[in-house]
Amino acid sequence: MVSEQKRAVLGHYNEGLSFYRNRRWDEAIVEFTKALEIDAADGPSECYLKRCREYKKNPPPPDWDGVFTMTTK
């Protein structure tokens, strides 16, 4: 059974992911931040939050398909 807390985290994560895929960085950042406020250890939300901040500074190319390409090891 999934706890109410985890359900809330998943709800914000899924909203954030939808915004991320549509290049709506600010809205995605808000959702991933809300997920982390509920569960600071939520790795996926933390990862996507970092990606959103990076893409906000350096947007992906117009033909971006949502895949993240690592530039450093």
N, C-alpha and C positions, 0 to 999 in steps of 0.2 A: 504494500500500500504506500502511496506517495503522500508525504505530509503536505499540509496547507502551505508551509513555508517553501517547500520545493516547488509546488504548483505555481506559487507567486513568482519565484525565480524563473521558472520555465516560461511563464507568460511574458515577462519582461525580455527574456532572452530571445524568444521567438519574434516578438515585435521588433527588437533591435536588429535581428538577422534580416527581417523583411526590409527595414529601412536601409540596412547595409547594402543589400543586393540592389537597391534602387538608388544608391549613391546619396542618400539623405543622411549625411554624416552626423549633423547636429542632433537629429531626432534619434538616430541609432545610439549616439553617445549617451543621451538621456536615459534610454531604456537599459543599456548595459550598466550604467551607473546605478540605476534603481535596483537591478538584480544584485549588484555587488553590495548595496546597502543592506539587503536582506541576508545575503550569504557572501561574506568577504572572500571566501575560499573558492568561489565559483570560477574555475579555470577558463572555461569557454568564454564567459562574459568578459573576463579580464583580457583574454587574447584578442577578442573582437574590438574591445574598447581601444586597445593600443593600435590596432589596424585602422580603425576609424580616425583616430587622431593623426596617424601618419598620412592617410589618404586625404584628409582635410588639408594638410600642408602641401602634399605632393599628389594631386589627383591621378588616378590611373588613366590610361589612354581611352579614347572614345570607344574602342572595340573591346574593352574589358569585359570578361565573362563572369566575373565574381570570384575568380581564383586568385589567391594570394601567392605571390612569388617572392620567396625569400631573397634578400640581396646581401645578407651577411650570414656568417655561420655562428 
